[in-house]
Amino acid sequence: MGVQALGDDQRDVLICAVQGFSDFTSANDPYGEHDFGRVVVNGQGYFFKIDAYGLDYRYQSPDPADEAVTARVMTIMREDEY
């Protein structure tokens, strides 16, 4: 059962857990980008990853710090699906 198969209430809890994640350390965030993490919700682990694309979503953003040329995409998946 992946994230998409969760009920609305369960998915809301998961999204809130991702939004509240702040346990970034040098071990899990060596470059200080805060673009990857792991949360546990109801005993199930989930990974989240944020990628910075160019506005056409085809390639990596030329300047991820510039919102005018960057579109961000977040992926959330169960850790056992990795």
C-alpha positions in Angstrom: 0.0 0.0 0.0 1.7 3.2 -1.2 1.0 6.8 -0.2 -1.6 7.2 -2.9 -3.6 4.3 -1.4 -3.8 6.0 2.0 -7.1 7.4 3.1 -7.4 11.2 3.2 -7.0 11.4 7.0 -3.9 9.2 6.9 -2.4 11.2 4.1 -3.1 14.4 5.9 -1.2 13.1 9.0 1.7 12.1 6.8 1.9 15.4 5.1 1.8 17.2 8.4 4.7 15.0 9.6 6.7 15.9 6.5 5.9 19.6 7.0 7.0 19.4 10.6 10.2 17.6 10.0 13.2 19.5 11.3 15.7 16.8 12.4 18.3 17.8 9.8 21.8 16.8 10.8 25.2 16.6 9.2 24.6 12.9 8.8 21.3 13.1 6.9 21.8 16.6 5.3 25.5 16.9 4.6 25.0 19.9 2.2 22.5 21.8 4.3 19.9 21.7 1.5 17.0 20.3 3.7 15.7 18.4 0.7 15.5 14.8 2.0 14.2 13.3 5.2 12.5 10.3 6.9 9.4 10.4 9.0 7.5 7.6 10.8 3.7 7.7 10.9 1.7 5.0 12.6 4.8 2.7 12.7 5.5 3.1 8.9 8.6 4.9 7.7 8.4 7.3 4.8 11.1 9.1 2.8 10.5 12.5 1.3 12.7 14.2 -1.4 12.5 17.7 -2.9 14.0 18.2 -6.4 14.5 21.5 -8.1 13.7 21.6 -11.8 13.7 24.2 -14.4 10.3 25.7 -15.1 9.7 23.2 -18.0 10.3 20.3 -15.6 12.7 18.7 -18.0 16.1 19.3 -16.3 17.6 20.4 -13.1 17.1 24.1 -12.3 20.0 26.3 -13.4 19.8 28.1 -10.1 17.7 26.4 -7.4 17.9 29.5 -5.2 16.1 31.6 -7.8 12.3 31.0 -7.7 11.9 32.7 -11.0 13.7 29.8 -12.8 12.9 26.9 -10.4 9.9 24.6 -9.9 10.1 22.3 -6.9 8.7 18.7 -6.8 8.3 16.7 -3.6 8.1 12.9 -3.7 6.9 11.0 -0.6 7.2 7.2 -0.6 7.1 4.4 1.9 10.6 3.4 2.8 9.9 -0.3 2.0 9.2 0.7 -1.6 12.6 2.2 -2.1 
